[in-house]
Amino acid sequence: MSHDTDKLIRQLSLVAFLMAERRPLTARDVKGNVEGYSEMSDEAFARRYYSDRAELIALGVPLHSQRDEFTGEELYTLRSENYFLEKLELDDEELAALQTALYLLEGTFAYAEPLRLALQNLALGRPGFDDAPTETAASVQVRDPDYSPEIAGRLSKLEAAISKQRTVKFSYWSPRPDRVAERTLNPYALRRDSGTWYVVGLDLDRDAIRTFRISRIRSDIRFATRRERDFRLPEDFDVDAHRVGEKWQHGTLSGTARIAVAGDTAWWVHRTLDAAGALTDGVFETQYADVEALAGWVLRQNGRAVPLEPDELRVACATALDRVRRGHEGDAPAPARERKPEGLPPAPERAAPPVAPERFAVLQALLAYLLAACGESRDAEIPAAELSERFGIPPEELQEHLSLLNLVNFGGGCYTVYAELDGDTVRVDKELYGDVFRQAPRLTPLEARAIRLALDIVGPTIAARAHTPLDRVRKKLEDTFGQFELAQAPESRQVNDEEGLVRTLSEAMEQHRVVEIDYLKEGEDEEQQRRVEPYSFERVMPHWLAHTYDLTAGGSRSYRLDRMRAARLTDETFEPREGFDPHFLEHTRPARIHYSKQVARWKVERGAVPLVDRSAVASLRVGKGDWLVGEILADRGEAVVLEPADLRPVVAKRAGELVKELKLTRVKVPT
């Protein structure tokens, strides 16, 4: 029997023994009665028992210890009412909505398996878990540009390191120096900001807490030592203090800027940037660390944001506009030739799998399911394929899992269950004390985190499907899983507003009703009212898109929800258009953009082609030029349109106009 199997039998039997006794027990009681400990030496027992208890506590098992006031011995207890999942007051419709989240995220979510196991526990004994996806679910697609099997594998490695408090090593590409270096990290937490994954921890080479973007890791993630534990999480560590904010806030904050954003732009800034600053009387105040990045944001607004203070921000904007104008006057420059790919990092010996639930958690849930299937009877028969599918257990490993559960005991030869695979059927016999484990266990921190992440990604859709505000669904989950700190920073105004928009549009999709929307198009000063037939949603991280047929424009259009101020149902209905394809790019044309070597490394990360002079070229498809003009302005002269040629004078002219509109004519541009 393997070391891991021995450990799992010990841990499950320890839980069973402590719950069955219902009285404080000493370490001597444990050693004499729990499977796997009795044959150990006192030294080996002390080491293994300490390690097993630490792992169980990390998995959310509420083991409690206190010292006997008379003998001085440590006493251990585990009350069954604290071990099992508290009653969660989600109605059937809300539970179905959470199941919808799993359906939506399948194939694009690194935490899909822990989420599946969590929902399995939530749904234990309740019908509907296997129902077909709803019409709302079928109308939603989730696309995560930052997701890949490699990212999922790295998350899995880092989750294991965080759980076991193990130091890791990896090669990391830093874009600013454009250099790959070996890093040694005590990983404290994973976080996801604006659709991008980061790991936060103590960088041992710099003796400071650092945040690393996981997509920039260039090697396998390896444990640095062979110890069971390398560090302890500092008590005062707060992962929310390391939120990756707006680009201009990366680094040490150096000042506060004031930017005028009047009219329809003001509500959009208030909705989307409430965490980055404050909006008062049409003036957006935000702290900054990188004035150039802030100037890029101002210019991307294409005249809808006017820099007021400080002077360095006004100078940065004026300088950038001068460079944009000069870069687009005359003929386009001839870019260098493409750079041949450099030696790629060696492929990992074996690709890491996505984040998987802890085997202990799978066994807990499987045991509860087997006993629940027995109900009040002594036995039950379950299709083997059903267990494999529900718990993500490969068919060839199912008997191994069952055999392990057969060894879990309460001490004194009292076992919980006997289950064996007989052809395509699993036959279950409930032992005398089996009903002790018949309820669903508490969720592990990993399972609770999977639910939290799912809420973050598709939460508005869950709320729309359940016809209840998202904060109520989240509140119910937090009340149950509060010990795992499921709650995070308060919901942004953007998330709350999107919930209402999704609910209105979802209802319109189901009832085939026309919707009136108020929309602020990028590059325009005033919002427009449009009448649309909504067909589907798409989550392209970090934004929500609504794919529609626009009756006002007379064609298919996709609208970002963060730019949609309001959506109103009308009484007008529509017949769905046969063959409607919202993803077909009509009315677009190709464009080629050249990026200077100062920004090329970031653009290559997003798909641009590197050139021999360290610059880069990207090929895009664009509709009207407004969006592209904003993107070119945001790059502050480091990006130049090569094609189409007729767009070059448009950019140059707009840069000149903005100098006047932003009241920068008297700002002296450095030469």
Phi, psi and omega per residue, in radians:
M1 nan 2.385 -3.057
S2 -1.271 2.834 3.112
H3 -1.027 -0.749 -3.128
D4 -1.146 -0.689 3.120
T5 -1.134 -0.761 3.072
D6 -0.969 -0.788 -3.096
K7 -1.118 -0.746 -3.134
L8 -1.111 -0.723 3.107
I9 -1.100 -0.748 3.110
R10 -1.047 -0.835 -3.046
Q11 -1.163 -0.778 3.123
L12 -1.148 -0.677 3.125
S13 -1.222 -0.601 3.086
L14 -1.099 -0.778 3.099
V15 -1.060 -0.792 -3.124
A16 -1.089 -0.765 -3.099
F17 -1.135 -0.804 -3.111
L18 -1.142 -0.669 3.133
M19 -1.242 -0.627 -3.095
A20 -1.217 -0.628 -3.069
E21 -1.301 -0.648 3.109
R22 0.971 0.578 3.038
R23 -2.580 2.731 3.114
P24 -1.066 2.355 -3.087
L25 -2.158 2.577 3.101
T26 -1.571 2.942 3.071
A27 -1.090 -0.568 3.114
R28 -1.126 -0.666 3.084
D29 -1.070 -0.748 -3.129
V30 -1.116 -0.840 -3.085
K31 -1.074 -0.605 -3.076
G32 -1.454 -0.255 -3.001
N33 -2.173 -0.367 -3.020
V34 -1.620 2.328 3.127
E35 -0.903 2.190 3.027
G36 1.770 -0.296 -3.100
Y37 -1.723 -0.529 -2.918
S38 -1.067 -0.544 -3.078
E39 -1.561 0.009 -3.131
M40 -1.414 2.668 2.960
S41 -1.214 2.835 -3.133
D42 -1.028 -0.672 -3.120
E43 -1.185 -0.777 3.134
A44 -1.154 -0.697 3.125
F45 -1.069 -0.803 -3.120
A46 -1.027 -0.717 -3.117
R47 -1.206 -0.827 -3.092
R48 -1.212 -0.701 -3.112
Y49 -1.139 -0.718 3.103
Y50 -1.094 -0.777 -3.128
S51 -1.142 -0.745 -3.137
D52 -1.111 -0.759 3.136
R53 -1.093 -0.747 -3.133
A54 -1.077 -0.727 3.136
E55 -1.170 -0.718 -3.137
L56 -1.115 -0.729 3.116
I57 -1.106 -0.714 3.105
A58 -1.117 -0.465 3.118
L59 -1.480 0.022 3.097
G60 1.632 0.080 3.093
V61 -1.311 2.116 -2.994
P62 -1.411 1.131 3.049
L63 -1.253 2.350 -3.125
H64 -2.129 2.449 3.116
S65 -2.305 2.573 3.056
Q66 -2.663 2.752 -3.085
R67 -1.625 2.352 3.088
D68 -1.169 2.165 -3.045
E69 -1.213 -0.303 -3.136
F70 -1.686 -0.836 -3.068
T71 -1.647 -0.331 -3.091
G72 1.419 -0.034 3.137
E73 -1.299 2.644 3.070
E74 -1.391 2.307 3.135
L75 -1.972 2.458 -3.038
Y76 -2.146 2.404 3.111
T77 -2.421 2.691 3.028
L78 -2.574 1.809 -3.116
R79 -1.451 2.306 -3.043
S80 -1.064 -0.601 -3.126
E81 -1.153 -0.360 3.074
N82 -1.560 -0.298 -3.092
Y83 -1.449 -0.637 -3.019
F84 -1.501 2.788 3.137
L85 -1.113 2.217 3.091
E86 -1.139 2.701 3.130
K87 -1.116 2.154 -3.093
L88 -1.825 2.048 -3.033
E89 -1.464 0.905 2.969
L90 -1.579 2.291 3.088
D91 -1.352 3.024 -3.052
D92 -1.055 -0.609 -3.116
E93 -1.205 -0.669 3.115
E94 -1.215 -0.692 3.084
L95 -1.114 -0.691 3.090
A96 -1.114 -0.592 3.112
A97 -1.147 -0.679 3.083
L98 -1.160 -0.644 3.052
Q99 -1.092 -0.619 3.072
T100 -1.032 -0.668 3.131
A101 -1.037 -0.745 3.117
L102 -1.087 -0.732 3.113
Y103 -1.070 -0.775 -3.098
L104 -1.132 -0.632 -2.995
L105 -1.588 -0.113 -3.100
E106 -0.966 2.192 3.082
G107 1.545 -0.154 3.138
T108 -2.289 0.217 -3.007
F109 -2.293 2.044 -3.069
A110 -1.128 -0.391 -3.064
Y111 -1.796 0.437 -3.071
A112 -1.086 -0.694 -3.085
E113 -1.252 -0.793 3.018
P114 -1.039 -0.625 3.100
L115 -1.133 -0.742 3.129
R116 -1.059 -0.755 -3.126
L117 -1.175 -0.675 3.106
A118 -1.074 -0.791 -3.138
L119 -1.191 -0.544 3.071
Q120 -1.080 -0.741 3.117
N121 -1.186 -0.717 3.134
L122 -1.101 -0.592 -3.051
A123 -1.625 0.060 -3.079
L124 -0.989 2.132 3.120
G125 1.430 0.078 -3.141
R126 -2.022 2.435 3.141
P127 -1.318 2.861 3.001
G128 1.752 -0.116 -3.076
F129 -1.143 -0.526 -3.091
D130 -1.739 0.215 -3.134
D131 -1.088 2.690 3.108
A132 -1.144 2.673 3.125
P133 -1.037 2.544 -3.101
T134 -1.296 2.960 3.105
E135 -1.095 -0.633 3.098
T136 -1.093 -0.762 -3.137
A137 -1.073 -0.684 -3.112
A138 -1.195 -0.327 -3.111
S139 -1.639 0.128 -3.098
V140 -2.117 2.387 3.007
Q141 -2.149 2.503 3.086
V142 -2.059 2.138 3.087
R143 -2.161 2.200 -3.130
D144 -2.075 1.757 -3.114
P145 -1.042 -0.403 -3.102
D146 -1.545 -0.050 -3.100
Y147 -1.576 2.440 3.037
S148 -2.772 2.829 3.059
P149 -0.992 -0.580 3.125
E150 -1.149 -0.757 3.112
I151 -1.081 -0.772 3.133
A152 -1.049 -0.722 3.115
G153 -1.127 -0.698 3.119
R154 -1.159 -0.699 3.086
L155 -1.060 -0.692 3.123
S156 -1.077 -0.807 3.130
K157 -1.082 -0.758 -3.093
L158 -1.238 -0.639 3.060
E159 -1.026 -0.754 3.134
A160 -1.115 -0.729 -3.129
A161 -1.162 -0.694 3.123
I162 -1.154 -0.776 -3.121
S163 -1.096 -0.729 -3.090
K164 -1.589 -0.042 -3.125
Q165 0.956 0.972 -3.132
R166 -1.932 2.426 3.057
T167 -1.277 2.454 -3.130
V168 -2.173 2.782 3.053
K169 -2.202 2.535 3.057
F170 -2.858 2.784 3.034
S171 -1.552 2.377 -3.027
Y172 -2.330 2.323 3.100
W173 -1.622 2.095 3.066
S174 -1.745 2.095 -3.024
P175 -1.204 -0.594 -3.038
R176 -1.139 -0.854 3.018
P177 -1.451 -0.129 -3.103
D178 0.935 0.998 -3.052
R179 -2.504 2.495 3.049
V180 -1.757 2.277 -3.130
A181 -2.464 2.689 3.089
E182 -1.320 2.310 3.126
R183 -2.135 2.533 3.091
T184 -2.101 2.159 -2.926
L185 -2.372 2.387 2.862
N186 -1.605 1.766 -3.040
P187 -1.336 2.182 -3.126
Y188 -1.707 -0.665 -3.046
A189 -2.859 2.717 2.969
L190 -1.823 2.542 3.034
R191 -2.539 2.765 -3.107
R192 -2.192 2.086 3.133
D193 -2.194 2.235 3.137
S194 0.900 0.663 3.078
G195 1.434 0.091 -3.092
T196 -2.042 2.408 -3.111
W197 -1.545 2.424 3.081
Y198 -2.356 2.664 2.969
V199 -2.035 2.345 -3.117
V200 -1.981 2.342 3.131
G201 -3.031 -3.086 -3.141
L202 -1.506 1.996 3.069
D203 -1.372 1.882 -3.040
L204 -1.209 -0.425 3.117
D205 -1.274 -0.475 -3.108
R206 -1.987 -0.062 3.128
D207 0.905 0.826 -3.141
A208 -2.685 2.676 3.090
I209 -1.291 2.263 -3.103
R210 -2.305 2.750 3.095
T211 -2.013 2.244 -3.092
F212 -2.078 2.300 3.067
R213 -1.362 2.162 -2.965
I214 -1.178 -0.535 3.138
S215 -1.182 -0.222 -3.136
R216 -1.672 0.043 3.042
I217 -1.273 2.280 -2.994
R218 -1.950 0.273 -3.118
S219 -2.675 3.108 2.963
D220 -1.068 2.630 3.012
I221 -1.662 2.124 -3.007
R222 -2.115 2.525 2.993
F223 -1.195 2.413 -3.069
A224 -1.425 -0.409 -3.115
T225 -2.371 3.115 3.075
R226 -1.836 0.129 3.136
R227 -1.237 2.714 3.104
E228 -1.235 -0.503 3.118
R229 -2.597 2.390 -3.112
D230 -1.908 -0.414 -3.065
F231 -2.724 2.961 3.019
R232 -2.110 2.505 -3.138
L233 -1.186 2.203 3.117
P234 -1.029 2.413 -3.096
E235 -1.089 -0.520 -3.074
D236 -1.633 0.168 -3.125
F237 -1.261 2.286 3.131
D238 -2.241 1.892 -3.064
V239 -1.124 -0.536 -3.131
D240 -1.188 -0.328 3.074
A241 -1.252 -0.199 -3.110
H242 -1.964 0.508 3.068
R243 -1.049 2.347 3.117
V244 -1.450 1.841 -3.035
G245 -1.471 -2.765 3.120
E246 -1.150 2.771 -3.027
K247 -0.991 -0.624 -3.093
W248 -1.324 -0.079 3.132
Q249 -1.875 0.180 3.087
H250 -1.380 2.106 -3.137
G251 1.936 -2.899 -3.120
T252 -1.386 2.135 -3.118
L253 -1.121 2.382 -3.047
S254 -2.142 -0.137 -3.129
G255 -3.138 3.122 3.116
T256 -2.130 2.323 -3.141
A257 -1.892 2.647 3.065
R258 -2.123 2.197 -3.045
I259 -2.310 2.220 3.130
A260 -1.403 2.211 3.100
V261 -2.381 1.595 -3.030
A262 -1.643 2.985 2.996
G263 1.097 -2.437 -3.045
D264 -1.177 -0.375 3.114
T265 -1.220 -0.506 -3.056
A266 -1.082 -0.786 -3.124
W267 -1.122 -0.608 3.136
W268 -1.172 -0.735 3.083
V269 -1.111 -0.739 -3.137
H270 -1.083 -0.654 -3.115
R271 -1.289 -0.791 -2.944
T272 -1.657 -0.334 -3.041
L273 -2.141 0.443 -3.102
D274 -1.128 -0.413 3.118
A275 -1.447 -0.247 -3.067
A276 -1.714 -0.209 -3.111
G277 3.100 -2.904 -3.095
A278 -2.230 2.501 3.117
L279 -1.947 2.104 -3.120
T280 -2.355 2.121 3.100
D281 0.875 0.775 3.074
G282 1.350 0.181 3.105
V283 -2.082 2.155 3.130
F284 -1.630 2.072 3.097
E285 -1.855 2.218 -3.109
T286 -2.523 2.437 3.047
Q287 -1.357 2.652 -3.110
Y288 -2.475 2.663 3.020
A289 -1.971 -0.504 -3.091
D290 -2.182 1.789 -3.067
V291 -1.183 -0.527 3.125
E292 -1.150 -0.731 3.107
A293 -1.136 -0.660 3.103
L294 -1.157 -0.681 3.072
A295 -1.069 -0.652 3.092
G296 -1.079 -0.711 3.108
W297 -1.139 -0.749 3.134
V298 -1.019 -0.823 -3.079
L299 -1.236 -0.523 3.103
R300 -1.072 -0.459 -3.140
Q301 -1.264 -0.170 2.986
N302 0.976 0.822 3.069
G303 1.762 -0.167 -3.109
R304 -1.544 -0.044 3.080
A305 -2.337 2.277 -3.076
V306 -2.056 2.088 -3.134
P307 -1.245 2.222 3.131
L308 -1.823 -0.879 -3.124
E309 -2.547 2.688 -0.057
P310 -1.449 -3.134 -3.140
D311 -1.112 -0.594 -3.108
E312 -1.139 -0.508 3.073
L313 -1.233 -0.724 3.120
R314 -1.130 -0.700 3.106
V315 -1.132 -0.743 -3.136
A316 -1.084 -0.700 3.125
C317 -1.171 -0.785 -3.134
A318 -1.116 -0.735 3.128
T319 -1.105 -0.750 -3.132
A320 -1.120 -0.739 3.130
L321 -1.131 -0.632 3.092
D322 -1.121 -0.732 3.139
R323 -1.188 -0.686 3.112
V324 -1.101 -0.793 -3.121
R325 -1.071 -0.854 -3.103
R326 -1.149 -0.580 -3.130
G327 -1.232 -0.287 -3.093
H328 -2.010 0.170 3.019
E329 -1.579 2.424 -3.135
G330 1.384 -2.820 -3.103
D331 -1.318 2.688 3.103
A332 -1.221 2.513 3.100
P333 -1.199 2.698 3.091
A334 -1.558 2.032 -3.117
P335 -1.255 2.773 3.080
A336 -1.226 3.008 3.130
R337 -1.370 2.820 -3.119
E338 -1.129 2.531 3.112
R339 -1.531 2.328 3.093
K340 -1.157 2.504 -3.130
P341 -1.015 2.335 3.078
E342 -1.367 2.971 -3.132
G343 -0.987 2.128 -3.132
L344 -1.339 2.669 3.083
P345 -1.089 2.569 -3.109
P346 -1.034 2.440 3.128
A347 -1.180 2.540 3.112
P348 -1.083 2.611 -3.127
E349 -1.030 -0.649 3.115
R350 -2.603 2.181 -3.094
A351 -1.077 2.337 3.116
A352 -1.262 2.478 3.125
P353 -1.311 2.902 3.044
P354 -1.069 3.009 3.141
V355 -1.047 2.186 -3.125
A356 -1.983 2.558 3.060
P357 -1.130 2.648 3.118
E358 -1.056 2.503 -3.101
R359 -1.088 -0.592 3.077
F360 -1.016 -0.753 -3.128
A361 -1.150 -0.705 3.114
V362 -1.079 -0.765 -3.122
L363 -1.158 -0.687 3.068
Q364 -1.000 -0.880 -3.081
A365 -1.157 -0.695 3.133
L366 -1.112 -0.747 3.123
L367 -1.062 -0.782 3.137
A368 -1.096 -0.676 -3.112
Y369 -1.190 -0.743 3.119
L370 -1.060 -0.775 -3.098
L371 -1.259 -0.620 3.086
A372 -1.140 -0.591 3.105
A373 -1.129 -0.564 3.092
C374 -1.227 -0.581 -3.110
G375 1.045 -2.309 3.126
E376 -1.457 -0.139 3.140
S377 -1.423 2.999 3.132
R378 -1.554 -0.275 -3.059
D379 -2.592 2.995 3.131
A380 -2.824 2.784 3.034
E381 -2.188 2.312 -3.078
I382 -2.296 2.365 3.054
P383 -1.051 2.305 -3.118
A384 -1.063 -0.658 -3.127
A385 -1.084 -0.588 3.129
E386 -1.108 -0.763 3.140
L387 -1.178 -0.722 3.133
S388 -1.063 -0.736 -3.102
E389 -1.258 -0.767 -3.080
R390 -1.134 -0.675 -3.000
F391 -1.916 0.124 3.091
G392 1.095 0.579 -3.132
I393 -1.731 2.122 3.084
P394 -0.982 2.432 -3.095
P395 -0.920 -0.643 -3.106
E396 -1.263 -0.205 3.140
E397 -1.857 -0.020 -3.063
L398 -1.112 -0.779 -3.121
Q399 -1.088 -0.624 3.113
E400 -1.077 -0.741 3.113
H401 -1.132 -0.743 3.134
L402 -1.126 -0.737 -3.138
S403 -1.089 -0.626 3.130
L404 -1.167 -0.744 3.118
L405 -1.122 -0.529 3.136
N406 -1.124 -0.351 -3.111
L407 -1.620 -0.160 -3.132
V408 -1.234 2.219 -3.084
N409 -2.473 2.873 -3.108
F410 -1.650 0.105 -3.031
G411 1.614 2.673 3.101
G412 1.178 0.405 3.087
G413 1.382 0.250 3.122
C414 -1.685 2.048 -3.055
Y415 -1.873 2.974 -3.065
T416 -1.685 -0.758 -3.010
V417 -2.756 2.687 2.950
Y418 -2.211 2.114 -3.108
A419 -2.348 2.440 3.111
E420 -2.512 2.669 3.132
L421 -1.548 2.143 3.137
D422 -2.162 1.595 -3.078
G423 1.202 -2.091 3.139
D424 -1.698 0.187 -3.053
T425 -2.203 2.497 3.012
V426 -1.804 2.123 3.122
R427 -1.733 2.239 -3.030
V428 -2.071 2.266 3.008
D429 -2.069 2.129 -3.133
K430 -1.440 2.230 3.115
E431 -1.434 3.085 -2.978
L432 -0.977 -0.750 -3.078
Y433 -1.777 0.314 -3.051
G434 -1.079 -0.582 -3.074
D435 -1.088 -0.263 3.105
V436 -1.025 -0.587 -3.066
F437 -1.815 0.331 -3.014
R438 -1.324 -0.329 3.126
Q439 -1.560 2.806 3.110
A440 -1.242 2.382 3.112
P441 -1.304 2.841 3.025
R442 -1.013 2.639 3.077
L443 -1.269 2.541 3.039
T444 -1.316 2.829 3.076
P445 -0.961 -0.628 3.135
L446 -1.140 -0.732 3.127
E447 -1.158 -0.733 3.105
A448 -1.116 -0.657 3.113
R449 -1.154 -0.635 3.107
A450 -1.087 -0.701 3.098
I451 -1.149 -0.734 3.138
R452 -1.053 -0.783 -3.137
L453 -1.139 -0.682 3.107
A454 -1.096 -0.699 3.095
L455 -1.101 -0.690 -3.136
D456 -1.110 -0.645 -3.028
I457 -1.465 -0.823 -3.050
V458 -2.127 0.355 -3.086
G459 -0.929 -0.848 3.136
P460 -1.001 -0.609 3.113
T461 -1.202 -0.677 3.090
I462 -1.049 -0.792 -3.122
A463 -1.108 -0.705 -3.140
A464 -1.136 -0.718 -3.119
R465 -1.175 -0.662 -3.075
A466 -1.505 -0.091 -3.138
H467 0.957 0.679 3.090
T468 -2.526 2.531 -3.104
P469 -1.001 2.489 -3.107
L470 -1.011 -0.655 -3.092
D471 -1.129 -0.459 3.086
R472 -1.280 -0.725 3.073
V473 -1.074 -0.816 -3.141
R474 -1.107 -0.694 -3.116
K475 -1.086 -0.732 3.128
K476 -1.087 -0.705 3.133
L477 -1.192 -0.712 -3.134
E478 -1.144 -0.657 3.127
D479 -1.070 -0.575 -3.127
T480 -1.480 -0.712 -3.023
F481 -1.871 0.421 -3.064
G482 -1.007 -0.523 -3.118
Q483 -1.100 -0.322 -3.140
F484 -1.725 0.165 3.128
E485 0.944 0.870 3.098
L486 -1.081 -0.588 -3.126
A487 -1.156 2.621 3.081
Q488 -2.311 -2.802 3.135
A489 -1.013 2.652 -3.130
P490 -0.934 2.563 -3.127
E491 -1.037 2.392 3.109
S492 -1.248 2.776 3.081
R493 -1.021 -0.603 -3.119
Q494 -1.061 -0.795 -3.116
V495 -1.116 -0.779 -3.123
N496 -1.113 -0.716 3.115
D497 -1.167 -0.698 -3.128
E498 -1.108 -0.593 3.122
E499 -1.017 -0.807 3.128
G500 -1.133 -0.694 3.119
L501 -1.127 -0.771 3.137
V502 -1.098 -0.693 -3.128
R503 -1.093 -0.790 -3.141
T504 -1.113 -0.812 -3.108
L505 -1.196 -0.617 3.096
S506 -1.088 -0.767 3.123
E507 -1.087 -0.679 3.124
A508 -1.159 -0.669 3.115
M509 -1.116 -0.751 -3.098
E510 -1.203 -0.633 -3.063
Q511 -1.727 0.002 -3.123
H512 0.945 0.959 -3.140
R513 -2.003 2.510 3.110
V514 -1.260 2.512 -3.126
V515 -2.120 2.442 2.978
E516 -1.684 2.225 3.129
I517 -2.128 2.583 2.985
D518 -1.828 2.037 -2.957
Y519 -2.240 2.320 3.068
L520 -1.769 1.802 -3.120
K521 -1.299 2.478 3.127
E522 -1.073 2.279 3.121
G523 1.626 -0.012 3.134
E524 -2.043 2.668 -3.047
D525 -1.488 -0.537 -3.028
E526 -2.121 2.534 3.102
E527 -1.273 2.706 -3.131
Q528 -2.059 2.566 3.059
Q529 -1.705 2.260 -3.107
R530 -2.315 2.623 3.055
R531 -1.884 2.156 -3.015
V532 -2.340 2.672 2.942
E533 -1.746 1.880 -3.107
P534 -1.408 2.379 -3.103
Y535 -2.049 -0.704 -3.063
S536 -2.800 2.844 3.027
F537 -1.877 2.732 2.970
E538 -2.497 2.281 3.086
R539 -1.737 1.734 3.062
V540 -1.827 1.715 -2.956
M541 -0.890 2.317 0.103
P542 -1.732 0.309 -3.013
H543 -1.871 2.715 2.941
W544 -1.727 2.380 3.048
L545 -2.070 2.476 2.984
A546 -1.938 2.080 3.126
H547 -1.577 2.192 -3.015
T548 -2.419 2.910 2.821
Y549 -1.808 2.040 -3.052
D550 -1.504 1.926 3.132
L551 -1.218 -0.498 3.124
T552 -1.215 -0.761 -3.108
A553 -1.544 -0.345 -3.136
G554 1.330 0.684 3.127
G555 -3.027 3.008 -3.138
S556 -1.255 2.426 3.117
R557 -2.510 2.584 3.069
S558 -2.048 2.333 -3.046
Y559 -2.154 2.313 3.063
R560 -1.335 2.308 -3.087
L561 -1.212 -0.482 -3.137
D562 -1.200 -0.294 3.100
R563 -1.805 0.094 3.132
M564 -1.717 1.994 -3.075
R565 -1.334 -0.669 -3.104
A566 -2.700 2.729 3.059
A567 -2.442 2.275 -3.073
R568 -2.227 2.262 3.057
L569 -1.217 2.444 3.015
T570 -1.929 2.990 3.094
D571 -1.458 -0.125 -3.108
E572 -1.353 2.310 3.108
T573 -1.875 2.915 3.133
F574 -2.499 2.686 3.017
E575 -1.599 2.189 -3.131
P576 -0.937 2.384 -3.084
R577 -1.359 2.220 -3.112
E578 -1.153 2.285 3.099
G579 1.332 0.233 -3.132
F580 -1.086 2.186 -3.123
D581 -2.234 1.760 -3.086
P582 -1.233 -0.251 -3.073
H583 -1.591 -0.084 -3.134
F584 -1.294 2.135 -3.082
L585 -1.450 1.629 3.086
E586 -1.802 2.777 -3.141
H587 1.019 0.633 3.069
T588 -2.136 2.847 3.076
R589 -2.502 2.775 -3.101
P590 -1.325 2.636 3.060
A591 -2.452 2.543 3.082
R592 -2.100 2.307 -3.094
I593 -2.128 2.355 3.077
H594 -1.812 2.300 3.139
Y595 -1.991 2.364 3.127
S596 -1.189 2.877 -3.105
K597 -1.171 -0.292 3.110
Q598 -1.179 -0.524 -3.109
V599 -2.092 -0.066 -3.021
A600 -1.027 -0.665 -3.061
R601 -1.069 -0.622 3.094
W602 -1.277 -0.634 -3.140
K603 -1.224 -0.646 3.083
V604 -1.068 -0.654 3.109
E605 -1.052 -0.452 -3.134
R606 -1.788 0.211 3.000
G607 2.004 -0.064 3.103
A608 -1.207 2.780 -3.100
V609 -1.684 2.169 -3.136
P610 -1.277 2.552 3.124
L611 -1.982 2.892 -3.015
V612 -1.151 -0.416 3.139
D613 -1.594 0.280 3.122
R614 1.286 0.131 2.978
S615 -1.555 -3.000 -3.099
A616 -2.668 2.796 3.097
V617 -2.294 2.412 3.088
A618 -2.162 2.495 3.053
S619 -1.890 2.212 -3.087
L620 -2.228 2.896 2.938
R621 -2.034 2.237 -3.071
V622 -2.265 2.644 3.053
G623 -1.593 -2.007 3.040
K624 -1.176 2.709 -3.025
G625 -1.304 -0.141 -3.041
D626 -1.004 -0.820 -3.110
W627 -1.085 -0.804 -3.099
L628 -1.142 -0.666 3.096
V629 -1.031 -0.769 3.111
G630 -1.066 -0.712 3.136
E631 -1.158 -0.706 3.127
I632 -1.136 -0.745 3.106
L633 -1.077 -0.691 -3.105
A634 -1.109 -0.458 -3.138
D635 -1.498 0.064 2.895
R636 0.998 0.677 3.104
G637 1.583 -0.047 3.117
E638 -1.541 -0.078 3.124
A639 -2.190 2.380 -3.099
V640 -2.312 2.306 3.079
V641 -1.281 2.182 3.035
L642 -1.624 -0.765 3.124
E643 -2.507 2.566 -0.012
P644 -1.313 2.571 -3.071
A645 -1.083 -0.566 -3.088
D646 -1.239 -0.213 3.121
L647 -1.493 -0.333 -3.104
R648 -1.085 -0.894 3.121
P649 -1.137 -0.471 3.086
V650 -1.108 -0.762 3.126
V651 -1.144 -0.794 -3.130
A652 -1.053 -0.767 -3.132
K653 -1.122 -0.757 -3.115
R654 -1.125 -0.659 3.110
A655 -1.075 -0.724 3.108
G656 -1.142 -0.697 3.130
E657 -1.136 -0.651 -3.094
L658 -1.166 -0.503 3.095
V659 -0.991 -0.715 3.126
K660 -1.327 -0.793 -3.087
E661 -1.094 -0.597 -3.135
L662 -1.579 0.112 3.086
K663 1.012 0.867 -3.108
L664 -1.989 0.209 -3.047
T665 -1.118 -0.488 -3.108
R666 -1.670 0.018 3.117
V667 -1.366 2.250 -3.129
K668 -1.414 2.122 -3.129
V669 -1.539 2.196 3.118
P670 -1.061 2.505 3.129
T671 -1.740 nan nan
